[in-house]
């Protein structure tokens, strides 16, 4: 991907080299935090701590909700884990990115030493290493991180004022607080091409994460907070029809409670935060309390698969014979067969094919950190 080159005094080629040889996610989230601050606050001088907190808030959903792996060289997951373990911090899976940012900022400002220490570790390298391509000749042969960082600060501050090809920002201290100050030419450039540059950053972040989550579905949509979910209307109609025609199917596969006598919600058997779709074969009715208890955990396959497969086989047969074939396209896509062929299967064959698709998803999700779940009264 190429950047617009209308700003002739800017060394845009160095910006394009920022993400080469990247072994951790920090540079992506550092740059995205800068761009988001420019977009929302339109300020040249940005407190470094604000950017570090934004980094954590932006990586919150990929790590905590979608459970993507960032690799062994990346400490963002450990930072988020430590923040979650802090009793003073009230964060959960439903917290928005804005709430995460506000809650961590409050804890940071109130001098929560544990959180402050974790977040400060992000400042040790990324603000300096991000500018490495701008000073590659000056840094040649310098091995010590400390020396490299000192040279980058000195060069950035000198060239910021005196060079016709300035770096993106320089460093300054105001009282006890560290700031980066975006050069006015770069600020204009970023504001003019903000959407394209953010796309560039997300594209590189996506490639980084795909290498570390090769079997995980739909990674591109897992870079962002989950979208507002649409009602599972078709699934509810599907199961309402099944229960009307065969009341014996109406027992919850987890609690065995009758869903004819209790209100039910439609839940994802394999968590939505892993599959990120609402395909019918992965949806099952359960009681609201069990839905809350299960959350985004993985039902134990040995315990629940047989009942799950039986209910889907029976409900499929009912919908097919009731001429609701337009509801069943999700099964056709999964089985790679027409609905008529699926309808003529024996239950054992149906369950076998379903397991062949469910089992790998279940295992990959477990490997990613989704925890095993069994209903407890």
VOBA-1610 file (N, C-alpha, C; in pm, whole numbers, padded with zeros to 5 digits, always signed):
BEGIN
Unk+00084-00119+00000Unk+00000+00000+00000Unk+00088+00124+00000Unk+00057+00222-00083Unk+00137+00343-00093Unk+00063+00462-00031Unk+00141+00552+00026Unk+00084+00674+00083Unk+00078+00784-00022Unk-00018+00874-00011Unk-00017+00993-00097Unk+00112+01070-00075Unk+00173+01121-00182Unk+00304+01185-00171Unk+00299+01334-00202Unk+00184+01396-00182Unk+00170+01538-00215Unk+00248+01627-00119Unk+00286+01576-00002Unk+00360+01655+00096Unk+00509+01629+00074Unk+00568+01705-00016Unk+00702+01674-00066Unk+00810+01686+00040Unk+00790+01765+00145Unk+00893+01782+00248Unk+00889+01673+00354Unk+00793+01586+00348Unk+00782+01482+00450Unk+00849+01353+00401Unk+00930+01290+00486Unk+00994+01162+00449Unk+00895+01046+00463Unk+00798+01045+00374Unk+00688+00948+00383Unk+00739+00805+00369Unk+00851+00787+00299Unk+00906+00653+00282Unk+00943+00592+00417Unk+00980+00675+00515Unk+01013+00623+00648Unk+00887+00575+00721Unk+00777+00646+00700Unk+00651+00602+00759Unk+00613+00465+00706Unk+00632+00443+00577Unk+00600+00313+00517Unk+00685+00201+00574Unk+00804+00235+00631Unk+00892+00132+00685Unk+00874+00106+00833Unk+00782+00175+00896Unk+00765+00163+01042Unk+00733+00020+01085Unk+00653-00053+01007Unk+00605-00184+01050Unk+00687-00301+00994Unk+00799-00272+00933Unk+00884-00381+00888Unk+00952-00447+01007Unk+00967-00579+01001Unk+01038-00656+01106Unk+00973-00634+01243Unk+00841-00638+01247Unk+00770-00615+01373Unk+00739-00749+01440Unk+00784-00766+01564Unk+00762-00892+01636Unk+00659-00878+01748Unk+00605-00758+01766Unk+00502-00735+01868Unk+00404-00631+01814Unk+00292-00616+01883Unk+00183-00532+01832Unk+00197-00385+01869Unk+00297-00350+01949Unk+00300-00217+02009Unk+00298-00104+01907Unk+00378-00117+01801Unk+00385-00008+01704Unk+00250+00018+01637Unk+00175-00090+01610Unk+00043-00072+01549Unk-00048+00008+01640Unk-00055-00032+01766Unk-00147+00034+01857Unk-00096+00172+01899Unk+00034+00191+01901Unk+00089+00324+01928Unk+00047+00422+01819Unk+00064+00380+01693Unk+00030+00467+01581Unk-00121+00490+01575Unk-00200+00384+01593Unk-00346+00400+01592Unk-00391+00493+01705Unk-00324+00487+01819Unk-00358+00575+01930Unk-00329+00721+01895Unk-00218+00744+01827Unk-00186+00880+01781Unk-00293+00929+01684Unk-00327+00846+01587Unk-00426+00885+01486Unk-00563+00909+01550Unk-00601+00825+01644Unk-00731+00844+01711Unk-00732+00971+01795Unk-00619+01002+01857Unk-00613+01126+01935Unk-00623+01247+01842Unk-00555+01241+01728Unk-00565+01350+01631Unk-00709+01365+01584Unk-00774+01253+01559Unk-00912+01257+01510Unk-01008+01313+01614Unk-00990+01275+01739Unk-01087+01315+01842Unk-01050+01445+01911Unk-00919+01475+01928Unk-00877+01592+02005Unk-00808+01700+01922Unk-00758+01661+01805Unk-00695+01758+01713Unk-00589+01842+01784Unk-00498+01775+01856Unk-00395+01849+01929Unk-00257+01802+01884Unk-00162+01895+01887Unk-00025+01860+01848Unk+00047+01791+01962Unk+00035+01844+02082Unk+00105+01789+02198Unk+00014+01686+02267Unk+00061+01562+02274Unk-00020+01453+02330Unk+00056+01390+02446Unk-00006+01380+02564Unk+00059+01312+02676Unk+00087+01165+02641Unk+00208+01121+02666Unk+00245+00983+02635Unk+00156+00885+02712Unk+00124+00917+02837Unk+00040+00827+02916Unk-00098+00808+02852Unk-00153+00914+02793Unk-00282+00902+02724Unk-00272+00800+02611Unk-00164+00806+02537Unk-00145+00714+02424Unk-00128+00570+02472Unk-00057+00552+02583Unk-00037+00417+02637Unk-00170+00358+02683Unk-00253+00441+02746Unk-00385+00393+02792Unk-00473+00361+02671Unk-00465+00444+02568Unk-00540+00415+02445Unk-00496+00281+02384Unk-00367+00253+02388Unk-00317+00126+02336Unk-00385+00008+02404Unk-00395+00015+02535Unk-00459-00092+02612Unk-00607-00101+02578Unk-00674+00016+02572Unk-00818+00017+02543Unk-00847-00039+02405Unk-00762-00007+02306Unk-00785-00055+02169Unk-00759-00204+02155Unk-00666-00257+02233Unk-00635-00400+02225Unk-00723-00483+02318Unk-00808-00417+02394Unk-00892-00485+02493Unk-00980-00592+02429Unk-01050-00557+02322Unk-01142-00653+02261Unk-01071-00765+02186Unk-00970-00737+02105Unk-00899-00849+02042Unk-00843-00949+02142Unk-00795-00900+02256Unk-00732-00989+02354Unk-00833-01050+02450Unk-00915-00966+02511Unk-01002-01012+02619Unk-01133-01072+02570Unk-01190-01016+02465Unk-01321-01062+02416Unk-01305-01171+02310Unk-01219-01144+02209Unk-01202-01239+02100Unk-01088-01339+02125Unk-01005-01312+02226Unk-00898-01402+02268Unk-00799-01433+02155Unk-00763-01332+02080Unk-00660-01349+01978Unk-00523-01354+02046Unk-00436-01435+01989Unk-00299-01442+02038Unk-00216-01332+01975Unk-00139-01262+02056Unk-00049-01158+02007Unk+00094-01207+02000Unk+00119-01333+02037Unk+00252-01390+02030Unk+00327-01378+02162Unk+00430-01460+02176Unk+00504-01468+02303Unk+00587-01344+02332Unk+00618-01265+02230Unk+00700-01145+02250Unk+00618-01022+02289Unk+00488-01039+02303Unk+00398-00925+02323Unk+00344-00929+02465Unk+00355-00817+02537Unk+00311-00814+02677Unk+00174-00751+02697Unk+00107-00707+02589Unk-00024-00643+02605Unk-00124-00736+02673Unk-00120-00866+02636Unk-00212-00962+02698Unk-00187-00972+02848Unk-00060-00972+02890Unk-00028-00979+03032Unk-00071-00851+03105Unk-00058-00738+03039Unk-00101-00612+03099Unk-00252-00614+03122Unk-00326-00660+03021Unk-00472-00665+03034Unk-00513-00765+03141Unk-00443-00878+03148Unk-00472-00977+03253Unk-00452-00916+03391Unk-00343-00843+03408Unk-00315-00780+03538Unk-00420-00675+03573Unk-00463-00599+03473Unk-00567-00499+03498Unk-00698-00566+03539Unk-00731-00677+03474Unk-00854-00750+03509Unk-00849-00804+03652Unk-00730-00835+03699Unk-00716-00893+03833Unk-00720-00787+03943Unk-00714-00661+03903Unk-00720-00553+04001Unk-00862-00540+04056Unk-00879-00555+04185Unk-01012-00550+04245Unk-01077-00413+04232Unk-00994-00307+04219Unk-01048-00172+04212Unk-01100-00136+04073Unk-01076-00222+03975Unk-01113-00192+03838Unk-01231-00278+03796Unk-01341-00213+03763Unk-01463-00285+03728Unk-01478-00291+03576Unk-01416-00392+03517Unk-01423-00413+03373Unk-01474-00554+03346Unk-01549-00568+03238Unk-01600-00700+03202Unk-01612-00709+03050Unk-01666-00821+03002Unk-01675-00844+02858Unk-01765-00743+02788Unk-01856-00682+02862Unk-01950-00588+02800Unk-01901-00443+02805Unk-01786-00420+02865Unk-01732-00284+02869Unk-01697-00236+02729Unk-01734-00113+02697Unk-01700-00056+02567Unk-01556-00006+02568Unk-01502+00021+02448Unk-01366+00073+02441Unk-01356+00206+02516Unk-01458+00290+02504Unk-01458+00419+02574Unk-01457+00397+02724Unk-01537+00301+02773Unk-01540+00271+02916Unk-01406+00218+02964Unk-01346+00131+02884Unk-01213+00078+02921Unk-01114+00193+02935Unk-01115+00282+02837Unk-01022+00396+02840Unk-01049+00483+02964Unk-01175+00512+02991Unk-01209+00600+03104Unk-01174+00535+03238Unk-01202+00406+03251Unk-01177+00337+03378Unk-01028+00325+03406Unk-00950+00291+03303Unk-00805+00279+03321Unk-00743+00416+03346Unk-00793+00518+03276Unk-00744+00655+03299Unk-00769+00698+03443Unk-00887+00668+03493Unk-00921+00705+03632Unk-00828+00634+03729Unk-00806+00503+03707Unk-00717+00428+03795Unk-00575+00482+03788Unk-00533+00519+03669Unk-00399+00575+03648Unk-00385+00708+03721Unk-00484+00794+03707Unk-00480+00926+03769Unk-00490+00918+03922Unk-00558+00814+03971Unk-00570+00796+04116Unk-00451+00720+04174Unk-00349+00703+04090Unk-00222+00644+04132Unk-00237+00499+04176Unk-00315+00423+04099Unk-00319+00278+04121Unk-00183+00223+04075Unk-00098+00191+04172Unk+00042+00161+04141Unk+00058+00037+04054Unk-00029-00062+04073Unk-00018-00185+03994Unk-00046-00157+03847Unk-00155-00083+03820Unk-00191-00051+03682Unk-00089+00045+03621Unk-00046+00142+03700Unk+00051+00240+03650Unk+00180+00170+03607Unk+00225+00077+03689Unk+00349+00005+03658Unk+00335-00075+03530Unk+00221-00145+03514Unk+00200-00227+03394Unk+00198-00141+03268Unk+00124-00032+03273Unk+00109+00051+03154Unk+00239+00124+03121Unk+00313+00163+03224Unk+00439+00234+03202Unk+00540+00148+03126Unk+00529+00016+03139Unk+00624-00070+03067Unk+00615-00049+02916Unk+00498-00007+02867Unk+00482+00017+02724Unk+00563+00137+02677Unk+00599+00224+02769Unk+00671+00346+02730Unk+00821+00324+02717Unk+00869+00205+02756Unk+01014+00183+02759Unk+01075+00181+02619Unk+00997+00134+02520Unk+01055+00116+02387Unk+00976+00181+02274Unk+00843+00160+02273Unk+00768+00190+02151Unk+00774+00336+02107Unk+00770+00436+02195Unk+00775+00574+02144Unk+00903+00604+02067Unk+01011+00536+02107Unk+01141+00559+02042Unk+01157+00471+01918Unk+01129+00342+01934Unk+01148+00249+01823Unk+01059+00281+01704Unk+00945+00343+01730Unk+00856+00380+01620Unk+00927+00474+01523Unk+01019+00555+01573Unk+01088+00653+01488Unk+01218+00598+01428Unk+01252+00472+01456Unk+01379+00416+01409Unk+01402+00436+01259Unk+01302+00413+01170Unk+01329+00431+01027Unk+01372+00573+00988Unk+01337+00671+01070Unk+01373+00809+01039Unk+01520+00839+01066Unk+01584+00752+01147Unk+01723+00779+01188Unk+01810+00655+01169Unk+01781+00576+01068Unk+01852+00448+01051Unk+02002+00468+01031Unk+02043+00571+00958Unk+02186+00592+00935Unk+02257+00633+01064Unk+02194+00719+01143Unk+02256+00763+01269Unk+02266+00648+01370Unk+02173+00552+01363Unk+02169+00443+01461Unk+02253+00324+01418Unk+02308+00328+01299Unk+02384+00215+01248Unk+02500+00181+01342Unk+02506+00055+01384Unk+02614+00007+01470Unk+02590+00027+01617Unk+02486+00100+01656Unk+02456+00122+01798Unk+02371+00006+01849Unk+02423-00069+01945Unk+02356-00190+01993Unk+02269-00166+02117Unk+02316-00084+02207Unk+02248-00063+02334Unk+02113+00007+02313Unk+02006-00052+02369Unk+01874+00011+02360Unk+01876+00150+02423Unk+01944+00162+02536Unk+01947+00291+02604Unk+02012+00397+02515Unk+02125+00363+02454Unk+02193+00457+02367Unk+02108+00492+02244Unk+02043+00391+02188Unk+01958+00414+02071Unk+01845+00510+02107Unk+01784+00487+02222Unk+01672+00572+02264Unk+01719+00716+02286Unk+01834+00731+02349Unk+01889+00865+02372Unk+01918+00937+02240Unk+01973+00861+02144Unk+02002+00920+02014Unk+01875+00959+01940Unk+01772+00873+01948Unk+01645+00903+01880Unk+01582+01029+01937Unk+01584+01044+02071Unk+01529+01164+02134Unk+01607+01288+02087Unk+01737+01278+02089Unk+01819+01393+02050Unk+01798+01429+01903Unk+01798+01328+01815Unk+01780+01353+01672Unk+01639+01407+01643Unk+01539+01348+01708Unk+01401+01392+01685Unk+01384+01537+01727Unk+01440+01573+01842Unk+01424+01710+01890Unk+01502+01810+01803Unk+01617+01767+01752Unk+01696+01857+01668Unk+01635+01873+01529Unk+01596+01761+01467Unk+01543+01766+01330Unk+01401+01820+01326Unk+01328+01806+01435Unk+01192+01858+01444Unk+01190+02007+01409Unk+01292+02079+01455Unk+01299+02224+01437Unk+01380+02265+01314Unk+01487+02192+01286Unk+01584+02240+01189Unk+01586+02165+01056Unk+01519+02052+01048Unk+01525+01975+00923Unk+01405+02007+00833Unk+01431+02004+00702Unk+01321+02021+00606Unk+01245+01889+00586Unk+01300+01781+00639Unk+01231+01651+00634Unk+01215+01601+00778Unk+01124+01661+00853Unk+01115+01635+00998Unk+01058+01497+01030Unk+01091+01446+01150Unk+01025+01325+01198Unk+00880+01355+01235Unk+00803+01251+01262Unk+00661+01269+01294Unk+00643+01353+01420Unk+00725+01326+01522Unk+00709+01399+01649Unk+00845+01412+01717Unk+00846+01500+01816Unk+00962+01507+01905Unk+00916+01477+02047Unk+01007+01488+02142Unk+00978+01454+02281Unk+00999+01577+02368Unk+00911+01595+02464Unk+00931+01703+02559Unk+00870+01665+02693Unk+00921+01730+02796Unk+00872+01705+02931Unk+00814+01834+02986Unk+00692+01823+03038Unk+00626+01937+03100Unk+00598+01900+03245Unk+00680+01956+03335Unk+00671+01912+03474Unk+00715+01767+03481Unk+00628+01682+03536Unk+00660+01539+03546Unk+00604+01458+03430Unk+00532+01525+03341Unk+00462+01450+03236Unk+00536+01456+03104Unk+00543+01339+03037Unk+00607+01327+02907Unk+00504+01351+02797Unk+00547+01424+02693Unk+00461+01452+02578Unk+00537+01416+02450Unk+00459+01380+02345Unk+00514+01389+02210Unk+00439+01503+02141Unk+00509+01575+02056Unk+00447+01685+01984Unk+00454+01654+01835Unk+00337+01639+01774Unk+00330+01607+01632Unk+00371+01730+01550Unk+00463+01710+01457Unk+00505+01821+01372Unk+00385+01870+01291Unk+00373+02001+01275Unk+00254+02059+01211Unk+00233+02007+01068Unk+00344+01981+00994Unk+00329+01928+00859Unk+00274+01786+00860Unk+00323+01705+00956Unk+00270+01569+00970Unk+00124+01572+01018Unk+00094+01664+01107Unk-00042+01675+01157Unk-00139+01704+01042Unk-00102+01798+00955Unk-00185+01828+00838Unk-00197+01706+00748Unk-00087+01636+00729Unk-00087+01518+00643Unk-00180+01410+00699Unk-00169+01384+00828Unk-00254+01281+00890Unk-00401+01319+00884Unk-00432+01445+00911Unk-00572+01487+00907Unk-00629+01477+00766Unk-00548+01507+00667Unk-00595+01503+00527Unk-00618+01360+00480Unk-00534+01267+00526Unk-00538+01129+00475Unk-00568+01030+00588Unk-00644+01073+00687Unk-00662+00993+00808Unk-00719+00854+00779Unk-00823+00846+00699Unk-00887+00719+00673Unk-00791+00621+00604Unk-00719+00670+00504Unk-00627+00584+00430Unk-00513+00535+00522Unk-00462+00623+00606Unk-00349+00585+00691Unk-00393+00486+00799Unk-00514+00505+00853Unk-00565+00407+00949Unk-00585+00271+00883Unk-00634+00271+00760Unk-00649+00145+00686Unk-00513+00076+00668Unk-00411+00156+00637Unk-00276+00102+00623Unk-00232+00034+00753Unk-00259+00100+00864Unk-00217+00047+00994Unk-00294-00081+01027Unk-00425-00078+01007Unk-00506-00197+01037Unk-00471-00314+00945Unk-00438-00283+00819Unk-00399-00389+00726Unk-00272-00459+00774Unk-00177-00383+00821Unk-00053-00442+00873Unk-00077-00515+01005Unk-00165-00462+01089Unk-00201-00531+01213Unk-00270-00663+01182Unk-00358-00664+01082Unk-00427-00786+01042Unk-00327-00892+00997Unk-00230-00854+00915Unk-00129-00950+00868Unk-00048-01004+00986Unk-00016-00917+01080Unk+00058-00957+01201Unk-00021-01063+01280Unk-00151-01040+01298Unk-00232-01130+01379Unk-00267-01259+01305Unk-00282-01252+01175Unk-00311-01374+01099Unk-00200-01477+01112Unk-00077-01431+01118Unk+00036-01523+01134Unk+00032-01594+01269Unk-00026-01529+01369Unk-00028-01583+01504Unk-00160-01650+01540Unk-00258-01643+01449Unk-00390-01704+01472Unk-00438-01767+01341Unk-00356-01855+01286Unk-00377-01902+01148Unk-00507-01976+01128Unk-00562-02039+01231Unk-00686-02117+01216Unk-00809-02046+01272Unk-00791-01925+01319Unk-00902-01852+01381Unk-00984-01782+01273Unk-01117-01798+01276Unk-01200-01736+01171Unk-01218-01586+01189Unk-01232-01516+01077Unk-01280-01378+01073Unk-01198-01282+01159Unk-01066-01289+01148Unk-00980-01204+01230Unk-01003-01056+01200Unk-01031-01023+01074Unk-01046-00882+01037Unk-01153-00812+01121Unk-01262-00881+01152Unk-01369-00821+01232Unk-01338-00823+01381Unk-01229-00889+01419Unk-01195-00900+01561Unk-01093-00795+01605Unk-01063-00703+01515Unk-00975-00592+01551Unk-01052-00481+01622Unk-01185-00487+01619Unk-01269-00377+01666Unk-01368-00428+01771Unk-01426-00338+01850Unk-01533-00378+01941Unk-01645-00446+01864Unk-01715-00541+01926Unk-01824-00610+01854Unk-01932-00513+01812Unk-01987-00532+01692Unk-02094-00444+01646Unk-02223-00470+01724Unk-02315-00379+01711Unk-02445-00399+01771Unk-02510-00522+01708Unk-02552-00615+01792Unk-02601-00743+01742Unk-02746-00731+01696Unk-02777-00799+01586Unk-02914-00801+01535Unk-02994-00909+01606Unk-03123-00888+01624Unk-03206-00991+01690Unk-03203-01122+01611Unk-03202-01233+01683Unk-03197-01365+01619Unk-03340-01413+01591Unk-03409-01334+01510Unk-03552-01358+01485Unk-03576-01490+01414Unk-03498-01518+01309Unk-03517-01642+01234Unk-03493-01763+01324Unk-03391-01758+01406Unk-03360-01870+01494Unk-03472-01893+01595Unk-03528-01784+01648Unk-03638-01801+01744Unk-03760-01864+01677Unk-03791-01820+01554Unk-03903-01881+01481Unk-03877-02028+01453Unk-03752-02059+01419Unk-03711-02196+01391Unk-03737-02286+01513Unk-03694-02240+01629Unk-03709-02323+01749Unk-03853-02320+01802Unk-03922-02209+01785Unk-04065-02206+01823Unk-04143-02310+01743Unk-04115-02321+01613Unk-04181-02420+01530Unk-04146-02561+01577Unk-04019-02585+01606Unk-03976-02718+01651Unk-04047-02757+01780Unk-04058-02664+01874Unk-04120-02695+02002Unk-04270-02715+01988Unk-04331-02640+01897Unk-04475-02654+01873Unk-04506-02793+01816Unk-04425-02835+01721Unk-04447-02964+01655Unk-04402-03081+01741Unk-04296-03062+01818Unk-04242-03172+01900Unk-04205-03119+02038Unk-04303-03108+02128Unk-04276-03053+02260Unk-04165-03125+02336Unk-04141-03253+02301Unk-04036-03328+02372Unk-03896-03272+02344Unk-03884-03188+02240Unk-03755-03126+02210Unk-03725-03006+02298Unk-03823-02962+02374Unk-03815-02830+02437Unk-03731-02826+02563Unk-03670-02936+02602Unk-03586-02933+02722Unk-03449-02872+02689Unk-03406-02778+02770Unk-03275-02715+02754Unk-03167-02822+02759Unk-03072-02819+02663Unk-02970-02925+02658Unk-02875-02917+02777Unk-02871-02804+02846Unk-02779-02790+02958Unk-02847-02822+03092Unk-02964-02761+03116Unk-03029-02776+03247Unk-03142-02877+03248Unk-03186-02918+03128Unk-03301-03009+03110Unk-03434-02943+03148Unk-03434-02812+03176Unk-03559-02742+03205Unk-03643-02730+03078Unk-03774-02735+03094Unk-03863-02719+02979Unk-03865-02572+02937Unk-03839-02549+02809Unk-03842-02413+02756Unk-03981-02375+02707Unk-04074-02470+02714Unk-04214-02436+02689Unk-04273-02365+02810Unk-04219-02398+02926Unk-04272-02343+03051Unk-04189-02225+03102Unk-04073-02204+03041Unk-03984-02096+03085Unk-03943-02012+02964Unk-03923-01883+02982Unk-03874-01800+02870Unk-03734-01847+02830Unk-03707-01840+02701Unk-03574-01882+02657Unk-03509-01775+02571Unk-03377-01782+02567Unk-03296-01698+02479Unk-03221-01789+02383Unk-03187-01736+02266Unk-03111-01813+02169Unk-02964-01780+02187Unk-02885-01885+02208Unk-02744-01866+02239Unk-02657-01938+02136Unk-02532-01894+02125Unk-02435-01957+02035Unk-02368-02072+02109Unk-02374-02192+02052Unk-02311-02308+02113Unk-02160-02285+02121Unk-02093-02265+02006Unk-01956-02213+02005Unk-01969-02062+02017Unk-01901-01997+02112Unk-01928-01856+02141Unk-01920-01766+02018Unk-02011-01669+02014Unk-02010-01571+01904Unk-01875-01501+01894Unk-01813-01475+02008Unk-01686-01402+02006Unk-01575-01482+01940Unk-01599-01610+01914Unk-01503-01688+01835Unk-01547-01700+01690Unk-01674-01739+01666Unk-01718-01761+01528Unk-01761-01632+01459Unk-01808-01534+01536Unk-01856-01404+01487Unk-01959-01417+01376Unk-02050-01511+01388Unk-02163-01521+01295Unk-02284-01576+01369Unk-02401-01569+01306Unk-02526-01615+01366Unk-02587-01729+01285Unk-02503-01817+01232Unk-02556-01927+01151Unk-02637-02023+01238Unk-02744-02073+01180Unk-02847-02143+01256Unk-02794-02269+01324Unk-02703-02340+01258Unk-02653-02465+01314Unk-02575-02445+01444Unk-02537-02323+01475Unk-02461-02297+01598Unk-02547-02234+01707Unk-02679-02223+01684Unk-02767-02155+01779Unk-02855-02255+01850Unk-02872-02234+01980Unk-02948-02328+02062Unk-03025-02248+02168Unk-03150-02284+02196Unk-03226-02213+02300Unk-03183-02257+02440Unk-03168-02161+02529Unk-03138-02189+02669Unk-03207-02083+02755Unk-03211-02107+02884Unk-03275-02011+02973Unk-03186-01888+02990Unk-03243-01773+03022Unk-03162-01651+03041Unk-03053-01667+03145Unk-03084-01737+03255Unk-02983-01750+03361Unk-02865-01834+03315Unk-02892-01938+03237Unk-02783-02021+03186Unk-02704-01945+03081Unk-02772-01867+03000Unk-02704-01785+02900Unk-02605-01691+02968Unk-02646-01632+03080Unk-02559-01543+03155Unk-02442-01619+03216Unk-02470-01737+03269Unk-02366-01819+03331Unk-02265-01870+03230Unk-02313-01913+03115Unk-02226-01969+03010Unk-02140-01859+02949Unk-02199-01742+02927Unk-02127-01628+02870Unk-02055-01670+02743Unk-01924-01644+02733Unk-01852-01681+02611Unk-01762-01803+02634Unk-01810-01895+02718Unk-01736-02018+02744Unk-01779-02129+02648Unk-01699-02235+02644Unk-01722-02346+02551Unk-01793-02461+02623Unk-01912-02501+02577Unk-01976-02618+02636Unk-01890-02742+02617Unk-01883-02823+02719Unk-01807-02947+02710Unk-01870-03039+02605Unk-01790-03075+02503Unk-01845-03153+02392Unk-01888-03292+02435Unk-01808-03356+02518Unk-01843-03491+02563Unk-01977-03493+02636Unk-02006-03387+02707Unk-02129-03381+02786Unk-02250-03341+02702Unk-02233-03247+02607Unk-02349-03183+02546Unk-02366-03207+02396Unk-02266-03260+02328Unk-02279-03266+02182Unk-02394-03355+02137Unk-02412-03470+02199Unk-02516-03564+02154Unk-02655-03499+02158Unk-02686-03429+02266Unk-02816-03363+02278Unk-02826-03246+02181Unk-02718-03171+02167Unk-02714-03059+02072Unk-02741-03109+01931Unk-02675-03216+01889Unk-02693-03270+01754Unk-02834-03325+01735Unk-02886-03391+01838Unk-03021-03448+01829Unk-03125-03337+01809Unk-03111-03230+01885Unk-03209-03122+01873Unk-03201-03056+01735Unk-03081-03038+01683Unk-03068-02976+01551Unk-03119-03069+01440Unk-03091-03196+01453Unk-03141-03291+01353Unk-03294-03290+01351Unk-03354-03296+01468Unk-03501-03301+01477Unk-03563-03171+01429Unk-03507-03057+01470Unk-03561-02927+01428Unk-03545-02907+01278Unk-03433-02954+01222Unk-03413-02946+01077Unk-03522-03024+01004Unk-03549-03144+01049Unk-03651-03228+00985Unk-03788-03160+00988Unk-03821-03101+01101Unk-03951-03034+01114Unk-03959-02916+01018Unk-03857-02831+01016Unk-03858-02714+00928Unk-03864-02755+00781Unk-03791-02861+00745Unk-03791-02907+00607Unk-03929-02954+00564Unk-03993-03033+00647Unk-04124-03089+00612Unk-04236-02986+00626Unk-04207-02876+00694Unk-04304-02767+00703Unk-04280-02661+00593Unk-04197-02699+00496Unk-04169-02612+00380Unk-04102-02480+00420Unk-04016-02488+00523Unk-03939-02370+00566Unk-03794-02382+00518Unk-03780-02426+00395Unk-03646-02456+00342Unk-03557-02333+00337Unk-03617-02213+00325Unk-03535-02090+00321Unk-03465-02064+00455Unk-03513-02129+00562Unk-03447-02115+00691Unk-03320-02200+00699Unk-03306-02297+00611Unk-03207-02404+00629Unk-03080-02385+00547Unk-03065-02270+00486Unk-02949-02248+00399Unk-02817-02260+00476Unk-02817-02221+00603Unk-02694-02229+00682Unk-02644-02373+00692Unk-02736-02468+00704Unk-02697-02609+00709Unk-02640-02653+00575Unk-02701-02609+00466Unk-02651-02646+00333Unk-02508-02597+00313Unk-02481-02475+00360Unk-02346-02421+00347Unk-02247-02500+00431Unk-02288-02537+00551Unk-02200-02611+00640Unk-02175-02753+00588Unk-02282-02821+00547Unk-02272-02960+00503Unk-02226-02972+00357Unk-02232-02858+00286Unk-02200-02856+00143Unk-02291-02953+00066Unk-02418-02953+00103Unk-02518-03037+00037Unk-02650-02961+00032Unk-02737-03002-00059Unk-02870-02943-00065Unk-02951-02985+00056Unk-03049-02902+00091Unk-03130-02933+00209Unk-03203-03066+00194Unk-03243-03100+00072Unk-03313-03227+00050Unk-03224-03345+00084Unk-03098-03338+00047Unk-03004-03446+00078Unk-02982-03457+00228Unk-02975-03343+00296Unk-02957-03346+00442Unk-03080-03406+00509Unk-03197-03373+00456Unk-03323-03420+00515Unk-03335-03573+00508Unk-03271-03636+00410Unk-03279-03781+00396Unk-03169-03854+00473Unk-03087-03779+00545Unk-02982-03844+00624Unk-03040-03912+00747Unk-02971-04017+00791Unk-02998-04073+00922Unk-02941-03979+01028Unk-02998-03984+01147Unk-02950-03894+01253Unk-02801-03916+01282Unk-02755-04039+01278Unk-02614-04067+01306Unk-02523-04001+01204Unk-02564-04000+01076Unk-02484-03937+00972Unk-02484-03786+00989Unk-02602-03731+01019Unk-02614-03587+01044Unk-02521-03545+01158Unk-02525-03621+01268Unk-02444-03589+01385Unk-02295-03603+01353Unk-02259-03702+01273Unk-02118-03724+01239Unk-02062-03605+01160Unk-02139-03558+01062Unk-02093-03445+00981Unk-02088-03317+01065Unk-02188-03300+01149Unk-02190-03182+01236Unk-02069-03182+01329Unk-02036-03298+01385Unk-01921-03308+01475Unk-01791-03279+01401Unk-01782-03323+01276Unk-01661-03298+01197Unk-01635-03149+01179Unk-01741-03069+01183Unk-01725-02924+01171Unk-01712-02857+01307Unk-01787-02904+01404Unk-01788-02842+01536Unk-01659-02870+01612Unk-01610-02993+01605Unk-01496-03034+01687Unk-01370-02950+01662Unk-01330-02927+01535Unk-01212-02841+01515Unk-01232-02699+01565Unk-01351-02643+01544Unk-01379-02508+01595Unk-01366-02506+01747Unk-01421-02608+01810Unk-01417-02619+01956Unk-01272-02626+02004Unk-01190-02706+01937Unk-01051-02724+01979Unk-00969-02597+01958Unk-00989-02531+01845Unk-00915-02407+01817Unk-00954-02300+01919Unk-01084-02292+01949Unk-01130-02194+02049Unk-01070-02225+02186Unk-01064-02352+02221Unk-01004-02392+02349Unk-00856-02355+02352Unk-00787-02378+02241Unk-00645-02343+02234Unk-00624-02193+02247Unk-00723-02116+02199Unk-00713-01970+02205Unk-00740-01915+02344Unk-00795-01999+02434Unk-00817-01953+02571Unk-00962-01949+02614Unk-01056-01988+02527Unk-01196-01997+02569Unk-01209-02117+02665Unk-01265-02093+02780Unk-01264-02195+02885Unk-01377-02295+02870Unk-01350-02417+02915Unk-01448-02526+02912Unk-01558-02499+03015Unk-01681-02533+02977Unk-01794-02501+03065Unk-01889-02620+03078Unk-01932-02648+03201Unk-02035-02747+03231Unk-02134-02681+03325Unk-02262-02700+03297Unk-02367-02639+03379Unk-02364-02694+03521Unk-02365-02604+03618Unk-02373-02642+03760Unk-02497-02577+03819Unk-02577-02656+03887Unk-02698-02600+03949Unk-02658-02511+04066
//
